[in-house]
Amino acid sequence: MGSQYLRSLKNEFHGYNAGKLMKDILAGLTVTAVALPLALAFGVSSGADAASGLITAIVAGLVMSMLAGAFYQISGPTGAMAAVLMSIVARYQMQGVFIATFMAGVMLLLAGFLHLGRLTACIPAPVITGFTSGISIIIALGQVDHFFGVTSKGETAVQKLLSYGELGFFPNFAACGIGLFVVLFMCFFPKKWNSVVPASLLGIILATVLSAALRLDVAVVGTIPQTLFPESRLTLSGISWEQIKGLFSPAVSIAMLGMIESLLCGASAGRMAGVTLNSDQELISQGVGNLLVPFFGGIPATAAIARTSVAIKSGAQTRLTGVFHAVGLLISMFVLAPVMSQIPLSALAGVLMVTAWRMNEWHAIRYIFSHKFKGATLKFVLTMSATVIFDLTMAIVIGVIAGLVLFILKSAVIEVAVEDVDLARIGVESTRLDQNWAVVYVTGPLFFMTAETVRERLAELSDRDMIIFSLRGVPSIDITAVGILTDFYERASAEGRQVIFSSVQPAVMRVLERSGLMEIAGEKAFYFSVDKVLKELI
C-alpha cells in the first residue's frame, strides 16, 4: 500500500513546474474562501466553538491532503459530522469528543489496512440519500437557537426543539433579521459571481458589518484563540479505560460517517476530475488525521464535497491545493481573529440553514418518488426517520436491513413453467408424440423461500414419463431446494420415470456436486441444453 501511494505521488508531481504551482496556490486560496465560513459554522453547530472548527480545517488540510487517496480530496469539519457531534458534546463534553475522535481515527486506520473501503458499496443508494436528508434535518433543527436567538435544552436536535414547549419561545428579532438576511443573500446571489466570491463568505461579512454598525444585541462567535494549541485539547493522560468503553458507540458512529462521507465524496469528485480514488489510502488518511486532530483541540474531520468540488473547478493540480488552503486558514486565524470573533451566530446559522437545504440529494429524491419505487421510498423514509430519531449507526443498520429484507422478498419470486415437448423446434419429425414428456423451465433463485412453490409444481408432474429440467434461469440454489430435487429424482426413478437436468449454471452445478445429487443421478442425467437432450434421446 505504501509503495502504491509513493507511485501515485510520483505520477502526480511528474513535470511539476511554476505554472502548476501557481494554479495550486490560487485554487487553495479559493477553497480557503469557501472553507472559512463553513469551518466556523460547523464548529459552532457541533456544540464546540468556532475555533475548534477552524483548527480542524487547518490540521485536516495539512495532514489529510498529503495522505489522501487522490489529489483533489479536501477534508475538514462537515455538516453531517456536526450533526452527529451535537448529542455527543451534550452528553460527554469536549473531552469525550476528543477521545471518541481519537478512537474513530484508530478504527479508520484499521479499516484502511484491512481494505474495508469497498464495504460502502453494500449500502443501498436510497439509504445514503435518506441518511443525508436526515442529517440535513438535524442540522436545520440544531440551528434554531442561534437563528432565532432563543435557548433550549436537551442532547439531540429533536429534544431541543421539544423543549421550547417547556421553556417558551421568545425570538430575538435582531438575530432573526441577521439570519434571514444571510439566507436570502445566499439564495439570490448570482451563481456566476459565486465562483469569484463565495456567497456564504460575503453574506457573513455583510452581516457582521451590519450588526456592528447598528450595534445589534445579538450573540457573537466570541474570542478565537490565535494558537493551534488551545487549553481545551486531548492529552494521553486524560484517557481512561472506562471512558474508552463508554465512548465506543459514539466512536463507531464517527468512524462510519467518516468512511461513508469521505468515500462518497471521492467517488463523486473522481468522476469530475477523471481520477479514481484509492479508497484504502483515503481511509488511512482519514485515520491519521482524526488521530491527530483532537491533540490540537479539533473535532472529527471528513472529506468535504463542497471544498473538494471547488478545488477541482478552480484548477487544482496536486494535493498541495489542500495544503495551501490550510495555510490560508492559518493566516486568517492569526490575522482576522478579532474580526471573526464579532461574527453573529445567527449569520452562521443562516449559512447552515442554506447548507442543510442544499445538501439534500433533491434529484435522487425526485427520481425515487416520481417513479414510484416503493422499495426505494421505504428505505429512504426509514433511514431519514431513524437518523433524526436515533443516530447514524442505527439509521444505517435499519436502512441496510430494510434493503436486505426487500431484496429477499423480491428474490422469493420464482417462475416454474411446464411445457410439452415440441420436437418440431429441433427439426425432428413427430414420430414419438405419444410419449408423455415435459420440459420444466425454472427462472429465479432456488432457496428456502421459493422451495415450497417448486414442491407444489413438481407434484403436478406425477403422470409424466420423462421430465427435463431447464435450469438456465437459476443463478443460485441452497440445500433446501437441492433436497427437494433429490427427493423428486429418487421417487421418479423408483417409479420408472426418467429425470434429466439441463442448462445448469456453473455455480449451481458445484452445489449439486457437493450435495451428492450428481453422484446419485450420474453424469448421464446432466446435459448442456434441452435441445441436446432431445437430439440424443429421439
C-alpha positions in Angstrom: 0.0 0.0 0.0 2.9 2.4 0.8 4.6 1.7 -2.5 1.3 2.4 -4.3 1.0 5.7 -2.5 4.5 6.7 -3.4 3.9 5.7 -7.1 0.8 7.9 -7.2 2.8 10.8 -5.7 5.5 10.3 -8.4 2.9 10.4 -11.1 1.1 13.3 -9.6 4.1 15.5 -9.4 5.7 14.4 -12.7 6.5 17.5 -14.7 5.5 19.8 -11.8 6.6 23.4 -12.5 6.0 27.0 -11.5 2.8 27.2 -13.6 1.2 24.3 -11.9 2.4 25.7 -8.5 0.6 28.9 -9.2 -2.6 27.1 -10.1 -2.4 25.1 -6.8 -1.9 28.3 -4.8 -4.8 30.1 -6.5 -7.1 27.0 -6.1 -6.0 26.7 -2.5 -6.9 30.3 -1.7 -10.3 29.9 -3.5 -11.0 26.9 -1.3 -9.9 28.9 1.8 -12.7 31.5 1.0 -15.2 28.7 0.9 -13.9 26.8 3.8 -13.5 29.7 6.3 -17.2 30.4 6.9 -18.1 26.7 6.9 -15.4 25.8 9.4 -16.6 28.4 11.8 -20.2 27.4 11.3 -19.7 23.7 11.6 -17.5 24.2 14.7 -20.4 26.2 16.4 -23.1 23.9 15.2 -21.3 20.8 16.6 -21.7 22.1 20.1 -18.0 23.0 20.3 -16.9 26.5 19.2 -15.8 28.3 16.1 -12.1 27.9 17.0 -12.5 24.1 17.0 -13.9 24.1 13.5 -11.2 26.4 12.3 -8.4 24.3 13.9 -9.9 21.1 12.5 -9.9 22.6 8.9 -6.3 23.6 9.3 -5.0 20.3 10.7 -7.1 18.2 8.3 -6.0 20.3 5.3 -2.3 19.9 6.2 -2.3 16.2 7.1 -5.2 14.6 5.3 -4.4 16.4 2.0 -0.9 15.0 1.9 -2.0 11.4 2.7 -5.3 11.4 0.7 -6.3 8.8 -1.8 -6.4 11.3 -4.6 -5.1 14.8 -5.1 -8.5 16.5 -5.1 -9.7 15.4 -1.7 -10.1 18.3 0.8 -11.0 17.4 4.3 -12.3 19.4 7.3 -15.4 19.7 9.5 -18.7 18.9 7.8 -22.4 19.5 8.4 -23.0 15.8 8.7 -20.3 15.3 11.3 -21.5 18.4 13.2 -25.0 16.9 13.4 -23.6 13.7 14.8 -21.5 15.6 17.3 -24.3 17.6 18.9 -25.6 14.8 21.1 -22.0 13.6 21.9 -20.9 17.0 23.0 -24.1 17.4 25.1 -23.6 14.1 26.8 -19.8 13.7 27.1 -18.5 17.3 26.8 -15.5 18.2 24.7 -13.1 15.7 26.3 -15.4 12.9 25.4 -15.5 14.2 21.8 -11.7 14.3 21.7 -11.4 10.7 22.9 -14.1 9.4 20.6 -12.4 11.2 17.7 -9.1 9.5 18.6 -10.8 6.1 18.8 -12.5 6.7 15.4 -9.1 7.6 13.9 -7.8 4.2 15.1 -10.9 2.4 13.5 -10.5 4.3 10.2 -6.8 3.4 10.1 -7.6 -0.3 10.7 -10.3 -0.1 8.0 -7.7 1.2 5.5 -5.2 -1.5 6.3 -7.9 -4.2 6.1 -9.2 -2.9 2.8 -12.7 -2.3 4.1 -13.4 0.7 1.9 -15.4 -1.5 -0.5 -18.0 -2.2 2.2 -19.6 1.2 1.4 -20.8 -0.4 -1.8 -23.1 -2.6 0.3 -25.1 0.4 1.4 -28.1 0.9 -1.0 -28.3 4.4 -2.7 -31.7 5.2 -1.1 -30.2 4.6 2.3 -27.4 7.1 1.6 -30.0 9.6 0.3 -32.2 9.1 3.4 -29.3 9.4 5.7 -28.2 12.7 4.0 -31.7 14.1 4.3 -31.9 13.1 8.0 -28.6 14.8 8.6 -29.9 18.0 6.9 -33.0 18.0 9.2 -30.8 17.6 12.3 -28.5 20.5 11.1 -31.5 22.8 10.5 -33.1 21.9 13.8 -29.8 22.4 15.6 -29.6 26.0 14.3 -33.0 27.1 15.6 -31.4 28.5 18.8 -28.8 30.6 17.0 -31.1 31.7 14.2 -33.9 32.9 16.4 -31.7 33.9 19.4 -33.5 31.6 21.8 -32.5 29.0 24.4 -33.3 25.3 24.5 -32.1 22.2 26.4 -31.6 18.6 25.5 -28.9 16.3 24.0 -30.4 15.9 20.5 -31.9 18.4 18.0 -35.3 16.9 18.5 -35.1 17.2 22.3 -34.0 20.8 21.9 -37.0 21.5 19.7 -39.4 19.9 22.0 -38.0 21.8 25.0 -39.4 25.1 23.7 -42.8 23.9 24.9 -41.4 24.0 28.4 -39.0 27.0 28.2 -41.1 29.1 25.9 -40.1 30.6 22.5 -39.2 34.3 22.6 -37.2 35.1 19.4 -34.6 37.9 19.2 -35.9 39.8 16.2 -32.4 41.3 15.5 -30.9 37.8 15.4 -33.8 36.7 13.1 -33.2 39.6 10.8 -29.5 38.8 10.5 -30.1 35.1 9.9 -32.8 35.8 7.3 -30.6 38.3 5.6 -27.8 35.7 5.1 -30.3 33.1 3.9 -31.9 35.4 1.3 -28.4 36.7 0.3 -27.1 33.2 -0.4 -30.3 32.2 -2.2 -30.4 35.2 -4.6 -26.6 35.7 -5.0 -25.8 35.3 -8.7 -24.2 31.9 -9.4 -21.7 33.4 -11.9 -20.4 35.6 -9.1 -20.2 32.8 -6.6 -17.1 31.4 -8.4 -15.3 34.7 -7.6 -16.5 35.4 -4.1 -18.5 32.7 -2.2 -21.9 33.9 -1.2 -21.5 32.4 2.3 -18.3 34.4 3.0 -19.7 37.7 1.5 -23.0 37.2 3.4 -21.2 36.7 6.7 -19.0 39.8 6.1 -22.0 42.0 5.3 -24.0 40.6 8.3 -21.0 41.3 10.6 -20.6 44.9 9.3 -24.4 45.4 9.6 -24.5 44.1 13.2 -21.6 46.2 14.3 -22.8 49.4 12.6 -26.3 49.1 14.1 -24.9 47.8 17.4 -27.4 45.0 17.4 -27.9 43.0 20.6 -27.1 39.5 19.2 -24.8 36.7 20.3 -21.4 36.5 18.5 -18.8 33.9 17.9 -16.6 35.2 20.7 -12.8 35.0 21.2 -10.9 32.9 18.8 -7.5 31.8 20.2 -4.6 32.6 17.9 -2.9 29.3 18.5 -3.1 25.7 17.3 -2.7 24.5 20.9 -5.7 25.8 22.9 -6.2 24.9 26.5 -9.0 22.5 25.7 -7.5 19.6 23.8 -6.7 15.9 24.2 -3.9 14.6 26.4 -3.0 11.0 26.6 -3.1 11.2 30.4 -6.7 12.1 30.2 -7.7 8.8 28.5 -9.0 6.1 30.8 -10.3 2.5 30.1 -13.8 3.4 31.4 -14.0 6.4 29.0 -13.0 4.2 26.1 -15.7 1.6 26.9 -18.3 4.4 27.3 -17.4 6.2 24.1 -17.1 3.1 21.9 -20.5 3.6 20.3 -20.0 7.3 19.5 -16.6 6.4 18.1 -18.2 3.8 15.8 -20.7 6.4 14.6 -17.9 8.9 13.9 -15.8 6.3 12.1 -18.7 5.1 10.0 -19.7 8.6 9.0 -16.0 9.4 8.2 -15.8 6.4 6.0 -19.1 6.9 4.2 -18.8 10.6 3.6 -15.1 10.5 2.5 -15.5 7.7 0.1 -18.7 9.0 -1.4 -17.0 12.4 -1.8 -14.1 10.7 -3.5 -16.4 8.7 -5.9 -18.3 11.9 -6.9 -15.2 14.0 -7.2 -13.3 11.3 -9.0 -15.9 11.5 -11.9 -15.4 15.2 -12.0 -11.6 15.0 -12.1 -11.3 11.8 -14.1 -9.0 10.3 -11.5 -10.1 7.3 -9.4 -9.9 7.5 -5.6 -7.7 5.0 -3.8 -10.2 4.0 -1.1 -7.8 2.3 1.2 -5.3 5.1 1.1 -8.1 7.6 1.8 -9.2 5.7 4.9 -5.6 5.7 6.1 -5.6 9.5 5.5 -8.8 9.9 7.5 -7.5 7.7 10.3 -4.2 9.6 10.7 -6.0 12.9 10.5 -8.5 12.1 13.2 -5.8 10.6 15.4 -4.1 14.0 15.4 -6.9 16.5 15.3 -8.0 16.0 19.0 -4.5 16.8 20.2 -5.0 20.3 18.7 -8.5 20.7 20.2 -10.3 19.9 16.9 -13.4 17.9 16.1 -13.7 15.0 13.7 -12.9 15.7 10.0 -14.0 14.0 6.8 -13.6 14.7 3.1 -16.0 17.5 2.1 -17.6 17.6 -1.3 -18.2 21.4 -1.3 -14.5 22.1 -0.8 -13.3 19.3 -3.0 -15.5 20.3 -5.9 -14.4 23.9 -5.6 -10.7 22.7 -5.7 -11.3 20.8 -8.9 -13.2 23.6 -10.6 -10.6 26.1 -9.5 -7.9 24.2 -11.4 -6.2 22.2 -8.6 -3.2 20.2 -10.0 -1.9 18.3 -7.0 -2.7 17.7 -3.3 -0.7 20.9 -2.5 -4.1 22.7 -3.1 -5.3 21.3 0.2 -2.1 22.3 1.9 -2.3 25.9 0.6 -6.0 26.1 1.7 -4.9 25.1 5.2 -2.1 27.7 5.2 -4.7 30.3 4.1 -6.9 29.4 7.0 -4.0 29.5 9.4 -3.1 33.0 8.2 -6.8 34.0 8.6 -6.8 32.8 12.2 -3.8 34.9 13.1 -4.8 38.0 11.1 -8.6 38.0 11.2 -9.3 36.5 14.6 -10.5 39.9 16.1 -12.9 40.4 13.2 -14.1 36.8 13.2 -14.9 37.0 16.9 -17.6 39.6 16.1 -19.5 37.4 13.6 -23.1 37.0 14.7 -24.1 33.4 15.5 -27.3 33.9 13.7 -25.3 34.7 10.5 -23.6 31.4 10.8 -27.0 29.7 11.4 -28.2 31.3 8.2 -25.3 29.7 6.3 -26.1 26.3 7.8 -29.8 26.6 7.1 -29.0 27.0 3.4 -26.3 24.4 3.5 -28.8 21.9 5.1 -31.3 22.6 2.3 -28.7 22.2 -0.4 -27.1 19.0 0.9 -30.3 17.1 0.2 -29.9 15.0 -3.0 -33.0 16.5 -4.5 -32.6 14.9 -7.9 -32.4 11.5 -6.4 -35.4 12.2 -4.1 -37.5 13.4 -7.0 -36.5 10.3 -9.1 -37.5 7.9 -6.3 -40.9 9.5 -5.7 -41.8 10.4 -9.3 -41.1 6.9 -10.5 -43.0 5.4 -7.5 -40.3 3.0 -6.4 -41.9 1.6 -3.3 -38.9 -0.3 -2.0 -36.6 2.7 -2.5 -39.2 5.0 -0.9 -39.4 2.8 2.1 -35.6 2.6 2.6 -35.3 6.4 2.1 -38.1 7.2 4.7 -36.9 4.6 7.2 -33.3 5.8 7.1 -34.2 9.5 7.2 -36.5 9.0 10.2 -34.0 6.8 12.1 -31.3 9.3 11.5 -33.4 12.1 13.1 -34.9 9.9 15.9 -31.9 7.6 16.8 -28.4 8.1 15.5 -26.2 7.4 12.5 -25.2 3.8 13.3 -28.8 2.8 14.0 -30.0 4.6 10.8 -27.5 2.8 8.6 -28.3 -0.6 10.2 -32.0 -0.1 9.8 -31.6 1.1 6.2 -29.4 -1.8 5.2 -31.6 -4.4 7.0 -34.7 -2.9 5.2 -32.8 -3.2 1.9 -31.9 -6.8 2.6 -35.4 -7.8 3.6 -36.8 -6.2 0.4 -34.2 -7.9 -1.7 -35.1 -11.3 -0.2 -38.8 -10.7 -0.7 -38.2 -9.8 -4.4 -35.8 -12.8 -4.8 -38.5 -15.1 -3.5 -40.4 -14.7 -6.8 -39.8 -17.7 -9.0 -41.3 -18.9 -12.2 -41.8 -22.6 -13.0 -43.3 -23.2 -16.4 -44.2 -26.7 -17.6 -44.3 -27.3 -21.3 -44.9 -30.4 -23.5 -42.0 -31.4 -25.7 -42.2 -29.9 -29.2 -40.0 -32.0 -31.5 -40.6 -29.6 -34.4 -38.4 -27.0 -32.6 -35.3 -29.0 -33.2 -36.3 -30.1 -36.8 -37.3 -33.7 -35.8 -40.5 -35.2 -37.2 -43.1 -36.0 -34.6 -42.6 -39.8 -34.6 -43.0 -40.2 -30.8 -45.7 -37.8 -29.9 -47.3 -40.5 -27.9 -44.5 -40.1 -25.3 -45.7 -38.2 -22.2 -42.7 -35.9 -21.8 -42.4 -32.4 -20.3 -39.8 -29.7 -20.0 -39.8 -27.7 -16.7 -38.3 -24.2 -17.2 -37.3 -22.7 -13.8 -36.4 -19.0 -13.6 -35.2 -17.5 -10.3 -33.1 -18.5 -7.3 -33.9 -21.8 -5.7 -33.7 -21.4 -2.0 -35.8 -21.9 1.1 -38.3 -19.1 0.4 -39.0 -20.5 -3.1 -38.8 -24.2 -2.2 -42.5 -24.6 -1.4 -43.5 -23.2 -4.8 -41.2 -25.7 -6.6 -42.5 -28.6 -4.5 -46.1 -27.7 -5.4 -45.3 -27.5 -9.2 -43.3 -30.8 -9.1 -46.3 -32.6 -7.5 -48.2 -31.9 -10.8 -45.8 -34.0 -12.8 -46.7 -37.4 -11.3 -48.1 -38.5 -14.7 -45.1 -37.6 -16.8 -42.8 -40.4 -18.2 -39.8 -38.1 -18.6 -39.1 -34.7 -17.0 -36.4 -32.4 -18.4 -35.4 -29.6 -16.0 -34.1 -26.5 -17.8 -32.1 -24.6 -15.1 -30.5 -21.9 -17.2 -32.5 -19.2 -15.3 -31.4 -20.4 -11.9 -28.5 -18.3 -10.7 -28.2 -20.0 -7.2 -29.5 -22.9 -5.2 -29.4 -23.8 -1.5 -29.5 -27.1 0.4 -33.3 -26.9 0.9 -34.0 -26.8 -2.8 -31.4 -29.4 -3.5 -33.2 -31.7 -1.1 -36.5 -31.2 -2.9 -34.9 -32.0 -6.3 -33.1 -35.1 -4.9 -36.3 -36.4 -3.3 -38.2 -35.9 -6.6 -35.4 -37.6 -8.6 -35.4 -40.7 -6.3 -39.2 -41.0 -6.3 -39.5 -40.7 -10.1 -36.6 -43.2 -10.7 -38.3 -45.7 -8.3 -41.4 -45.3 -10.4 -39.6 -46.0 -13.6 -39.7 -42.4 -14.8 -36.7 -40.5 -16.2 -35.4 -37.2 -14.9 -32.9 -35.1 -16.8 -31.2 -31.8 -15.7 -30.1 -29.4 -18.5 -28.6 -25.9 -18.8 -27.2 -25.9 -15.3 -25.1 -22.9 -14.5 -21.6 -23.5 -13.0 -22.4 -22.1 -9.6 -25.5 -24.3 -9.3 -23.6 -27.3 -10.7 -21.0 -27.0 -7.9 -23.7 -27.1 -5.3 -25.3 -30.2 -6.9 -21.9 -31.9 -6.9 -21.2 -31.2 -3.3 -24.7 -32.2 -2.2 -24.4 -35.6 -3.8 -27.2 -35.2 -6.4 -24.9 -35.6 -9.3 -23.5 -38.8 -7.8 -27.0 -40.2 -7.2 -28.2 -39.3 -10.7 -25.0 -39.9 -12.6 -23.4 -37.7 -15.2 -25.8 -39.2 -17.8 -28.6 -37.2 -16.2 -26.9 -33.9 -17.0 -27.0 -32.2 -20.4 -25.8 -28.9 -21.8 -29.3 -27.9 -23.1 -32.8 -29.2 -23.7 -32.1 -29.5 -27.4 -29.1 -31.7 -26.7 -31.3 -34.0 -24.6 -34.0 -34.4 -27.3 -31.5 -34.9 -30.2 -29.7 -37.7 -28.2 -32.8 -39.4 -26.9 -35.0 -39.2 -30.0 
